[in-house]
Amino acid sequence: MFTSLFLYIALVFFGFDCLRLYSKSSVSEGVAVAALIVLRRSMMTPSRPYLVRALNEWILDNDMTPYLVVDAGLQGVQVPQDFITNGQIVLNICPSAVRGLTVGNEAVEFSARFGGVPMQVYVPFFAIMAIYAKENGQGMVFGSEPGSPEPPTPDAPAPGSKDKPSKPSLKVVK
């Protein structure tokens, strides 16, 4: 048992080269090692951060303006609420429009002015719906990605709750 645990830790931290050290392991440990290898190879990081970085660079290299379409209703999204339309916001991430643009592995961050008011923007990658060039619309629309974590959603009202929208009504004014 101790050997299997040690082998698992070695695989996670040191990679597959440590397998050569355990060529004398028992059959049951060999099966565990094979399962770990298959599991590790099937788990990949989400591709969206890499695609956003590449498309942003491609759009900028062609002297165009990169725009992000963001689902502003998801948890963790920090964007100016006054500029949201139909639950979405379009953000210009051109270097001349933003400061401190960071396209990491978890989110896109920058500071910008919206209506003259400075704001720090934070957009997790699961909230990015598309990146495209303003001038010609070329870019990419993103769907759900297999293996990526489900985005947290705002709490929805329970079915059958009494918070039903009221019907519109008109009043006669004389």
C-alpha positions in Angstrom: 0.0 0.0 0.0 2.8 2.4 0.9 4.6 1.7 -2.3 1.5 2.4 -4.4 0.9 5.7 -2.6 4.5 6.7 -3.1 4.3 5.7 -6.8 1.1 7.7 -7.3 2.8 10.8 -5.7 5.9 10.3 -7.8 3.8 10.0 -11.0 1.9 13.2 -10.2 5.0 15.3 -9.3 7.8 13.8 -11.3 6.0 12.5 -14.4 6.4 9.2 -16.2 10.2 8.9 -15.9 9.8 7.6 -12.4 8.3 4.4 -13.8 11.7 3.1 -14.7 12.5 3.1 -11.0 9.6 0.7 -10.3 10.1 -2.0 -12.9 10.0 -4.7 -10.2 6.5 -3.7 -8.9 3.8 -6.4 -8.4 1.0 -7.0 -10.9 -1.6 -5.1 -8.8 0.7 -2.0 -8.7 1.3 -2.4 -12.4 -2.5 -2.2 -13.0 -2.7 0.9 -10.8 0.2 2.5 -12.7 -1.5 1.8 -16.0 -4.8 3.3 -14.8 -2.9 6.4 -13.6 -1.1 6.8 -16.9 -4.4 6.6 -18.9 -6.1 9.1 -16.5 -3.2 11.6 -16.6 -3.1 11.5 -20.4 -6.8 12.0 -20.8 -6.9 15.0 -18.5 -5.9 18.2 -20.4 -6.2 21.8 -19.5 -8.9 23.8 -21.2 -7.9 25.1 -24.6 -9.9 28.4 -24.4 -7.1 30.4 -22.7 -4.6 29.4 -25.4 -7.1 30.1 -28.2 -7.9 33.5 -26.8 -4.2 34.4 -26.5 -3.5 33.2 -30.0 -6.5 34.9 -31.6 -5.8 38.2 -29.8 -2.2 38.1 -31.1 -3.4 37.3 -34.6 -5.9 40.1 -34.6 -3.4 42.6 -33.3 -0.7 41.4 -35.8 -3.2 42.3 -38.6 -3.6 45.8 -37.2 -7.2 45.2 -36.2 -9.1 45.7 -32.9 -9.8 42.6 -30.8 -13.3 42.5 -29.1 -14.4 40.0 -26.5 -18.0 39.0 -26.1 -18.7 38.1 -22.4 -21.6 36.5 -20.6 -22.0 39.1 -17.9 -24.5 37.1 -15.9 -22.1 34.5 -14.7 -20.5 34.5 -11.3 -17.1 36.0 -11.0 -17.4 38.4 -13.9 -16.5 41.9 -13.0 -17.6 44.3 -15.8 -19.4 47.7 -15.8 -23.1 47.0 -15.3 -24.2 50.1 -17.2 -22.9 48.7 -20.5 -24.5 45.2 -20.4 -27.1 44.5 -23.1 -29.1 41.3 -23.1 -26.8 39.8 -20.4 -23.7 40.3 -22.6 -21.0 42.9 -22.9 -18.6 43.5 -25.7 -15.1 44.6 -24.5 -12.4 46.2 -26.6 -9.1 44.7 -25.5 -6.9 46.6 -27.8 -3.7 47.8 -26.0 -4.6 51.4 -26.7 -8.0 50.9 -25.0 -6.9 49.1 -21.8 -4.0 49.1 -19.3 -2.3 46.1 -17.8 -4.0 43.4 -20.0 -3.3 40.0 -18.6 -4.5 36.9 -20.4 -3.7 34.2 -17.9 -4.9 30.6 -17.6 -8.0 31.4 -15.5 -9.2 34.8 -16.6 -8.6 38.0 -18.7 -7.9 41.0 -16.5 -7.3 44.7 -17.3 -8.2 48.2 -16.3 -10.0 50.6 -18.6 -12.3 53.6 -18.5 -16.0 53.2 -19.2 -17.8 56.5 -19.7 -14.7 58.3 -18.1 -14.9 56.1 -15.0 -11.8 53.9 -14.4 -12.6 50.2 -13.6 -10.8 47.0 -13.0 -12.3 44.2 -15.3 -12.0 40.5 -14.5 -13.5 37.9 -16.9 -13.1 34.2 -16.2 -12.5 32.2 -19.4 -15.8 30.3 -19.0 -17.6 33.6 -19.4 -15.9 34.4 -22.7 -18.3 33.6 -25.5 -16.3 34.9 -28.5 -13.2 36.9 -29.7 -13.3 38.7 -33.0 -11.9 41.6 -35.0 -14.0 44.7 -34.9 -13.2 45.6 -38.5 -14.2 42.4 -40.3 -15.8 40.1 -37.7 -13.2 37.3 -38.1 -12.5 35.4 -34.9 -14.0 32.5 -33.0 -17.2 31.7 -31.1 -16.8 29.4 -28.1 -19.2 26.7 -26.9 -18.9 24.5 -23.9 -15.5 22.7 -23.7 -15.3 19.0 -22.7 -13.4 18.5 -19.5 -13.6 22.1 -18.4 -15.3 23.0 -15.1 -18.9 24.0 -15.3 -19.3 27.8 -14.8 -21.0 28.8 -11.6 -24.4 30.2 -12.2 -26.4 32.7 -10.2 -29.0 31.2 -7.9 -32.2 30.6 -9.7 -35.6 30.8 -8.0 -37.1 27.5 -7.0 -39.7 26.1 -9.3 -43.2 27.0 -8.3 -42.1 30.0 -6.3 -44.4 32.9 -5.9 -42.1 35.4 -7.6 -44.0 35.4 -10.8 -43.8 38.4 -13.1 -46.9 40.5 -13.1 -48.9 41.0 -16.2 -48.7 44.4 -17.8 -51.6 46.6 -17.2 -52.9 49.8 -18.7 -54.8 52.6 -16.9 -57.1 55.1 -18.6 -56.0 58.6 -17.9 -58.3 61.5 -18.7 
